[in-house]
Amino acid sequence: MAKQRPLSPHLQVYKPQLTSMMSIMHRITGFALAVGLIVPTWWLVSVTQGPDAFMQFQEFMRGPVGLSLLAGWAFSLIYHLLNGLRHLMWDTGRGLTLPEVYRSGWLVILGSVIVTAALLYSAYN
């Protein structure tokens, strides 16, 4: 009997590459951005519900869970934006050689971390 193998390319068969991991991360950050819209919605609702509801929201967002959510959402926004701009550059036919793809990939990752850190630093200082 033949050996049981996946019918199509599978993560267990191929070694993860920067390009595939960035593609997966782009999808994850897009989902995180969609789910993360709950927080600004909660903020808007709390504003309309009065000072007590707004104070509850502020206390939550200043806590460790709120700050973690904000940091994750900010990173998702910056990463998704930079990676989207990278894809737009590819649509023009530029940056498609393998060294350029890897260079732009690392720039997106580094830029996402730096811009997110700067954004959070400026927001809380």
Kinemage of the C-alpha trace (Angstrom):
@kinemage 1
@onewidth
@group {chain A} dominant
@subgroup {mainchain}
@vectorlist {calphas} color= white
{ca met a 1} P 0.000 0.000 0.000
{ca ala a 2} L 1.225 3.501 -0.857
{ca lys a 3} L 2.495 5.805 1.855
{ca gln a 4} L -0.093 8.288 3.182
{ca arg a 5} L 0.969 11.761 2.024
{ca pro a 6} L -0.795 15.111 1.784
{ca leu a 7} L -2.579 15.602 -1.526
{ca ser a 8} L -1.367 19.177 -1.939
{ca pro a 9} L 1.564 21.265 -0.673
{ca his a 10} L 1.368 21.346 3.060
{ca leu a 11} L 3.173 23.048 5.945
{ca gln a 12} L 4.514 19.666 7.062
{ca val a 13} L 6.191 19.163 3.675
{ca tyr a 14} L 7.792 22.544 2.990
{ca lys a 15} L 10.224 24.514 5.116
{ca pro a 16} L 8.694 27.859 6.151
{ca gln a 17} L 10.082 30.793 4.165
{ca leu a 18} L 9.968 34.502 4.839
{ca thr a 19} L 7.508 35.036 1.991
{ca ser a 20} L 5.077 32.369 3.160
{ca met a 21} L 5.248 33.487 6.791
{ca met a 22} L 4.620 37.095 5.768
{ca ser a 23} L 1.626 36.030 3.714
{ca ile a 24} L 0.194 34.157 6.682
{ca met a 25} L 0.952 37.120 8.962
{ca his a 26} L -0.790 39.485 6.531
{ca arg a 27} L -3.948 37.406 6.815
{ca ile a 28} L -3.666 37.216 10.615
{ca thr a 29} L -3.172 40.980 10.954
{ca gly a 30} L -6.127 41.628 8.639
{ca phe a 31} L -8.299 39.464 10.865
{ca ala a 32} L -6.895 41.161 13.988
{ca leu a 33} L -7.769 44.558 12.534
{ca ala a 34} L -11.331 43.459 11.873
{ca val a 35} L -11.783 41.966 15.349
{ca gly a 36} L -9.939 44.913 16.907
{ca leu a 37} L -12.651 47.283 15.709
{ca ile a 38} L -14.572 46.177 18.797
{ca val a 39} L -12.381 48.487 20.916
{ca pro a 40} L -13.099 51.784 19.111
{ca thr a 41} L -16.749 50.748 18.930
{ca trp a 42} L -16.727 50.198 22.706
{ca trp a 43} L -15.078 53.616 23.094
{ca leu a 44} L -17.780 55.329 21.015
{ca val a 45} L -20.564 53.578 22.909
{ca ser a 46} L -18.968 54.446 26.263
{ca val a 47} L -18.799 58.120 25.260
{ca thr a 48} L -22.536 58.132 24.582
{ca gln a 49} L -23.368 56.283 27.804
{ca gly a 50} L -21.942 58.914 30.123
{ca pro a 51} L -18.955 59.529 32.392
{ca asp a 52} L -19.192 56.263 34.358
{ca ala a 53} L -19.133 54.077 31.239
{ca phe a 54} L -16.311 56.154 29.778
{ca met a 55} L -14.304 55.844 33.010
{ca gln a 56} L -14.754 52.053 32.914
{ca phe a 57} L -13.440 51.987 29.365
{ca gln a 58} L -10.449 54.151 30.278
{ca glu a 59} L -9.565 51.974 33.263
{ca phe a 60} L -9.672 48.854 31.117
{ca met a 61} L -7.529 50.378 28.375
{ca arg a 62} L -4.926 51.592 30.890
{ca gly a 63} L -4.611 48.115 32.361
{ca pro a 64} L -2.281 45.398 31.090
{ca val a 65} L -4.935 43.719 28.936
{ca gly a 66} L -6.019 46.987 27.320
{ca leu a 67} L -2.441 48.071 26.656
{ca ser a 68} L -1.639 44.665 25.152
{ca leu a 69} L -4.683 44.866 22.889
{ca leu a 70} L -3.729 48.365 21.808
{ca ala a 71} L -0.128 47.352 21.095
{ca gly a 72} L -1.262 44.307 19.099
{ca trp a 73} L -3.786 46.328 17.142
{ca ala a 74} L -1.238 49.056 16.413
{ca phe a 75} L 1.303 46.480 15.213
{ca ser a 76} L -1.348 44.816 13.057
{ca leu a 77} L -2.277 48.147 11.490
{ca ile a 78} L 1.316 49.157 10.741
{ca tyr a 79} L 2.351 45.707 9.466
{ca his a 80} L -0.741 45.362 7.274
{ca leu a 81} L -0.217 48.856 5.857
{ca leu a 82} L 3.488 48.401 5.092
{ca asn a 83} L 2.991 44.949 3.614
{ca gly a 84} L 0.101 46.280 1.525
{ca leu a 85} L 2.361 49.041 0.183
{ca arg a 86} L 4.930 46.356 -0.633
{ca his a 87} L 2.315 44.498 -2.651
{ca leu a 88} L 1.349 47.704 -4.456
{ca met a 89} L 5.004 48.162 -5.397
{ca trp a 90} L 5.010 44.621 -6.798
{ca asp a 91} L 1.921 45.476 -8.853
{ca thr a 92} L 4.031 48.051 -10.684
{ca gly a 93} L 6.529 45.333 -11.624
{ca arg a 94} L 9.266 46.541 -9.269
{ca gly a 95} L 10.992 44.589 -6.505
{ca leu a 96} L 10.179 41.128 -7.847
{ca thr a 97} L 13.635 39.533 -7.809
{ca leu a 98} L 14.258 37.174 -4.914
{ca pro a 99} L 16.848 39.400 -3.169
{ca glu a 100} L 14.514 42.403 -3.473
{ca val a 101} L 11.565 40.392 -2.146
{ca tyr a 102} L 13.551 39.334 0.915
{ca arg a 103} L 14.961 42.832 1.456
{ca ser a 104} L 11.520 44.428 1.301
{ca gly a 105} L 10.148 41.683 3.563
{ca trp a 106} L 12.711 42.361 6.257
{ca leu a 107} L 12.134 46.100 5.863
{ca val a 108} L 8.409 45.582 6.440
{ca ile a 109} L 9.083 43.572 9.602
{ca leu a 110} L 11.682 46.004 10.950
{ca gly a 111} L 9.597 49.021 10.002
{ca ser a 112} L 6.522 47.552 11.681
{ca val a 113} L 8.351 47.013 14.951
{ca ile a 114} L 10.030 50.443 14.925
{ca val a 115} L 6.930 52.433 13.928
{ca thr a 116} L 4.747 50.560 16.436
{ca ala a 117} L 7.262 51.154 19.239
{ca ala a 118} L 7.524 54.848 18.326
{ca leu a 119} L 3.744 55.187 18.136
{ca leu a 120} L 3.193 53.571 21.523
{ca tyr a 121} L 6.062 55.518 23.070
{ca ser a 122} L 4.657 58.825 21.837
{ca ala a 123} L 1.145 57.903 22.948
{ca tyr a 124} L 2.148 57.104 26.535
{ca asn a 125} L 4.837 59.716 27.203
